[in-house]
Amino acid sequence: MKKVLCLFVLLVAFTHMANAQWVQGQGPMAGQVPALAVNGNNVFAGTMGGGVYVSADGGRNWAAADSGFTGFNVVSFAGSGSNIFAGTYNSGIFLSTNNGTSWTAVNSGLPANANVNCLAVKGSNILAGLQSGGVYLSTNNGTSWTTANSSLTNIDVTSLAVTGGNICAGTWSGEVFFSTDSGIGWTAVNSGLWADIAVLSLAVSGSNIFAATYGRGILIHTINATSWTPVDSGITNPIVLCLAVSGNDIFAGTLDGVFLSTNNGTSWTAVNSGLSNTDIWSLAVNGSNILAGTNGSGVWYRPLSEMVGVIPQHGSSITNRREFKINVRKNDIAIVLPSPLDGGKVTIELFTVAGRRIYSASHLANNGMMSIPLPGLSTGTYLMSIKSKNGSLHSSFVVSK
């Protein structure tokens, strides 16, 4: 019978990971990687001139997966169930139903030699953003496509995102359009944006939409807001090519490398240790890793768990952790705080190693002791953040039954 009352906890301090850094994957052999996507257990990389590559081990090793392709400049992906769609320059859209083993062109209704800058999935609908072609919609898994451009006054679409019932489309001229009816009609939401500054990537985090631009950094738009607001403090290059979201964390790929924000874009910190090529064209989160596609050096990967320790925290840091203890019990987690945090109000957050927040609450420490009402914690690695007015502490721990 499996024991559930006694759990072994190993505590590891993030800030002690002095050698934590990016690692270059073994491929893709084609060096320019403008597209990355995760579908199931596989990671797909789209390359310029080399077609599609697939990794089954989180980005460490790659193999070509382009049987059936007639065009090899792959710049966008979207996953829908067991299907993966790939958008290309000059060759339209391809579909694989077997994890990239083979591909079939699905271009009925699309313009000839379509340049497909971006793809997105909304329920059973697939959307494609075309260069000089606007948005196309498929309701039958790519068998056929129809235009979805009513009221879309700019048809040079560079990015797509889905948030709730809305679809967002960014354009090369710097406009963003919203649709609440799967592309039947569009409304421009451009206040705060810069004209003629391309919106290259859109990402959704909670109720916020982030826009990466070619030359003006990053902007944020909150649902039902009327304008966009710049949020790029700490980013050293205003050319931002891609965005990725993991839990409450937002990653940005720029010509100066990868930047991370843990506070909805209020500030950003470079996370480039070990990354010898900082020309980042694509980003994706795969389980416990983040992956970065570069201009010339293939794909790099790094554990998400390494990122928390590099973010500056407000207040004094906690250097003496000898008193810090965690005991995972059947019905709660018991914590003994270090003396600098002993007493007063503290905020506890707990994340999975993939970045999903599973607990967040404020507690009053009672003689340095606290009980977190979180029963049934399963085996795995977790990330804990503890903050008070006197300082902060960030650590990981491993639970094994």
N, C-alpha and C positions, 0 to 999 in steps of 0.2 A: 504494500500500500504506500502510495506517495505521501511523504510527510509534508504538511503545510504549515506547521507551527514554528518550525525552526528554519530560518533562512540565513544564509551566509552573505554578508555584505562586505564588499571590498571598496574602499574609498580611494579615489585618485584625484589629485588636485590638477585642474586644467593648467594652471600657470607653471606647473613643473614640467610641462611637455615642451622642453626647450628645442627638441628636434622636429616638432610638428611642422609639416610643410606639404606643398603640392608634390605629386608624383606623376611623371609622364607615363601614359599608357603605351602599350606595345601596338601602335597604330593609331588611327588609320594611316595607311601609307601615303594617301593623298593628304597633303599638309593643311589645306584650307578647309575649315569646318564651320560653315555658316548655320548649321542646324543640328540640334540634339533633341532627342525625345525618349521618354521612358514608356514602355508598354508591357505590362506584365513584369516578367523577370528580366527582360531584355532592354538594353539601351541601344538606340539607333543613332548613327552619325551620318549626316548628309555632307558630302564633300563637293568641292568645285573640281570637276573633271574626273573624279574617281568613283562616282556613284554612291551607294549606300554601304556602310559597314555596320556590323552588329557585335555587341559585347554581351556575354552571358554572365560575366563575373564583375559587374560594377565598373567597367571601364579599364580594367587592367589589360585585357587582351581583346583584340579585334580581328574579325574576319570579314572579307568581302561578302556582300549579300545583295547582289544586283542582277540575278538571273531574270531576264525578261525586260530589263531596262533598255530603252533606245536612246535615252539622254542621260548624261552623267553629271550634270550640274544640279545638285539636290540642295534646295535652300529652305525647305519647310516640311514639317511633319504634323500629323494629328492622329491620335489613337481613338478608336471607337470599338469598345469591346475587344474582341480578338483580332480586329482589323487595324492595320496601320496604313495611313495615306501619306504619300510623299509628293511634295510639290517641286517642280523643276523650272529652270530657265529654258525656254524654247521647246519643251516637250510635254507640257501640261502636267497631269496628275496620274500617279500610279498607285495601285492598291495591292497589298499583300494580305492574304488570309492565313498564312502559315509562318508567322514570325520572321518574314524576310527571306524565306527559302526561295520564293519566286514572286514575281510582280507582273501585274497586268495593267495596261493603260486603260484609264476610265475617263475618257475625254468627250463623250457624247454631249453636245450642247455648248462646249467651251470653244473659244476662238482657236483657230489653228496656231500651233507653236506658242501656246500661252506661257507667259512668265508668271508663275504662281508664287508670290512673295510670302504668303502666309496661309495657314489653315486653322480651323477651329471646329469644335464639336459642341452642339447645343441639343441635348437630348438625342433624338434619332436623326437630327439634321446635321449635315456637313457643310461648312462654309469655306469658301476659297476667296482670298483677296488677290486680285491680279494687277499687274503693272499695266496701266492704261486700259483696264477692263472692268474695274469696279469689283463688286462682290457677286459671286455665284453661289447658288444653293442647290444641294442635292438632298432629296427626301427618300432616296432609295439606295443608300449605301454606295453612291458614286456611279450607279448605272447611267444616270443622266443628270444634266445640270441646267439650271435656268438662271437668268439674271435676277438680281435682287437689289436694283439700283434706284428705285423710286425715291426721289428727293435727295439722292446722294450726288451732291454738286461737284465732287472731286472724285474721279474714278481711278486715280493712281494710288491704290491701297497698299500700304506697307506693313500693317499689323492688325491683328484681330484679337479680341478677348471676349470672354463670356462671363457675366456677373449676374447671378440670379436669372431674371427673365430678360435681361438686356444683353445686346451685342454691341461691342464698341469697335469702331474701325478707325485706325490712324492712317494718315495719308502723307505722301511725299511733300506736299505743300504746307504741312504743319497744321492741318485741321483734324479734329476728331469728331466722329458722328456716332450717335446712339440710335439703336433700333429696339423697340419693345415688341416687335411682331415678326421676328425671324427674318428681318431684312425687307419686309414689304414696304416700310417707310423709314426714313432716317431724319434725325434732327441734329444740326450742328451744335456742338458745345465747345466754343472756341475762346471764350473770354479767358485771358491770361496766357494764351499760347502765342507763339511768335510766328508770323507769316513767313512762309518759305523755309521753315526749319523742320525737316522731316521728323515724323514720329515713327521711330524704327521698331519700338517694342512697347506692348501694353501688358501689364500684369495686375492681377487682382489679389488684394490681401484684406480679408474681412469686408468692411464697407468702403474701402479705399481702392482707387484705381491709380496706378502709377504709369507715367508715360516717359519713355526714354527717347531723347532727341539727338539729332545730329548737329551738335554745336551749342545747345542751351541746357545741357544737363538733364535733370529729372524733375518732373512736376507731379503733383498729386491732385486728385479730384475725389471728393467724397460724394457718395450717392446723394442725389437731390440737391447738391451744391450747384451754383451757377457759374463758377469759374475755376480755373486751375491755379495752383500755387507752387512756386519753385521750392524744392526740397533737396538741395544738393550740397549742403555744407560738408566739407571734408573731401569731396570728389575733386581730383586734381586735373581731370581732363573732361571738358564739356561734351565730348563726342561719346555718347553712351549707346552701345549697339544692341544690348540685350538685358533682360531682367529675368529673375527666377525667384520664387517664393517658397519658403520652407517654414511652416508654422507661422510665427510672428516675425521671422527674419526675412529680409529682402536683400537679394544679391544683385549687383549691377556689374555688367561687363563693359569695360571701357578700353580706350587705347593706352591707358595706364594700368591695366590689370583689373582685378576683381575687388569690389568694395562691398561692405556689409553694413546694413542698418538694422538695429534692433528696436528702434523707436519710431517706426512709421516714417522714416526718411528725414527726421529732424537732424540727424547727423550720420555720417558715414565714416568707416574706417577701412583702410586698405588691408587686405588679407592675402598677400602675395608671396609669402615666404616660400622659397624654392621654385617659384614660377619664373622660368628664364625668358619666356615669351609672354609679354603683357598686352599683346594685341588680341583682345578677346572678342570673338565673333558670336559665341553661343554659350548658353548655360542650361543646365538641367539638374534636378535633384532626383537621386535614385536611392531610396532607402536611407542608409546612413551616410551616403557620400554626396558631395556636389561635384559636378563635372563641368569642365570649361573647354570649349572648342576654340582653337587659336587660328591665327593667320600664319600658317607655315610650320607649326610644330604638333599637329594632331590634337589629341584630347588628353587633358590632365584631370586628375581626380584628387580629392582630399576629404577626409572624414569631417562631417558636420560637427562632431563633438569637439574638434580642435578649435572651432571658430569662437566659441563663447569666451575663452580665456584671453583673446586678443582685444576684446572690446573694452575701452576705458570705462570705468564705473564712477559715478558720483560718490563723494565721500571718501574717507580714508580706506585703504585696502586692509584686509585682515591677513597678517603674516604669521601669527601664532595660531596654529590649528590643532595643537596637541589635545585640546579639550573637546574638539568637535567629534561627535559620534552620531551614527545612524543605526537604528535597530528596526528592521522591517518585521512587523508582527502580523498575525492573522487579520486583525481588524483595523490596524493603524500603523503609522510610522512614528516611532519615538525619536526625538532629536535632542541632543545635548549641544548647546551653543557654545562657541568660544567666548572667553570673557569680554572682548570688546563689544559683542552683540548681546551680552547677558543683561536683560532688563529692557523694558520699553516695548514699543510696537515694532514688529518686523513683518516683512512681506515675503511669503514663500511661494515660489513657482516651481513646478515640476514638469519636465519635458521628456518625451521619448527621444532616443538617439536620432530619430529622423526629423526631430524638430516640432512634433505635435505637442501642444501644451495640454496636459491632462489635469493640472491642478493650479489654482491661483487664489490666494486668500491672505488676509492680514491676521496676525496672531499677537497676543501679549505673552511675552516670555515670562514664565514663573520660575524664578531662581535658575534660569538657564535651561529649563526643561519645557518641551513642547510636544504635543501629540497631534499628528496630522491625520484626520479621519479619512483615510484612503485604503480601504480593505482590498484584499485579493490582488495585490500587485504581482503580475506575472513575471516569469523569468526573463531577464534581459538587462540592458544597460540603460540607465536613466541619468538625466541632467537636472541638478538642483541649483536654484538661485535663491539666495537669502539676502535681503537688503534691509538696512535700517538707517536712521539718521547718522549713525556713527561709522558706517562702512558697509561693505558688501562682501559676499563670499559666493564663489561659483565652483561647484565640484560635480564630478560624476560618481556613480556607484553602480555596482553590478549585483544583481539579485540572482542567486542560483538555489534551486530547491534541493 
